Amino acid sequence: MDPEDVNDIIDALKNVGFHKYIVLDDFHYLKTDVQKDFAIELKAFHENSSLCFIVIGVWLDENKLITYNGDLTGRVISVNADLWPQKYLKEVIYKGQEYLNIKFSDEFVNELVSSCFDNVYYVQEVCYRVCELNGITATQRNTKEIKCNTQTIQQLIRDVVNESAGRYRAFIIQYSTGFQDTSLQMHRWLLYPILTASIEDLSRGLKYRKFKESLEKNHPKGSDLNWGNLTQALKSVVSLQLAKQIQPIIMDYDETNLILHIVDRGFIIWIQLSDRNELLELAELC
């Protein structure tokens, strides 16, 4: 059997009666060239077998695999597992209440889901810590009312976010150095619009135009920049993070829609709670 021949792989799996799903987790950690090669092979698997692949990766571009191989159009279904509207976050809290036989106040629920940037981890972690503060370690025999004021909720969120502060600072320092020292330092300057953007813009994603406008105003070369260098720097956002062993990755660039997304929502909250000038100093941008 030739392990590099798709048809040999298909025949081998048929011979052993394989009928399960094939799950590829952490797909985003593969080198871009490997991801592209696999996207090409996926078409052969689709056409010559009944095998079904579940590809899990940290990106918000629904057409990532299709970008790598246009022949996958109509053959791939995208599921955004990072989509957590407030009603779903509330369901997480309500399910936990049922299991523990406790009752959070409506004020607590509303304050928490509106302060966590649609991040289910922060919702679960804050609820867990509130339970610890109230001595809840198992299902209660009688329903117990749990109260927690706004100040405590905000402090708990800050505590959870600050646990990742060291990782976020290391990301800024490592990413700013780029692959190597260059005169334009494009990767360092990519951080400028990110570290100065509004929280709303960071949540939606920063468009290519936003980077161009920011660098025109703030980069030493300004409007004399070759914008092809900006495009290349944005396209290599993930590969640079992998080269620097930044895991999990913080951001990803959607080449189809020309938008840079912060895929680690905790990073957005951390920026909101940080002094922006200190972050710019960390990246040596001021």
Secondary structure by P-SEA (a helix, b strand, c coil): cccccaaaaaaaaaaaccbbbbbbcccccccaaaaaaaaaaaaaaaacccbbbbbbbbcccccccccccccccccbbbbccccccaaaaaaaaaaaaaaacbbbcaaaaaaaaacccccaaaaaaaaaaaaaaaccccccccbbbbbbcaaaaaaaaaaaaaaaaaaaaaaaaaaaacccccccaaaaaaacccccccaaaaaacccaaaaaaaaaacccccccccaaaaaaaaaaaaaaaaaaccccccccccccccbbbccaaaaaaaaaaccaaaaaaaaccc
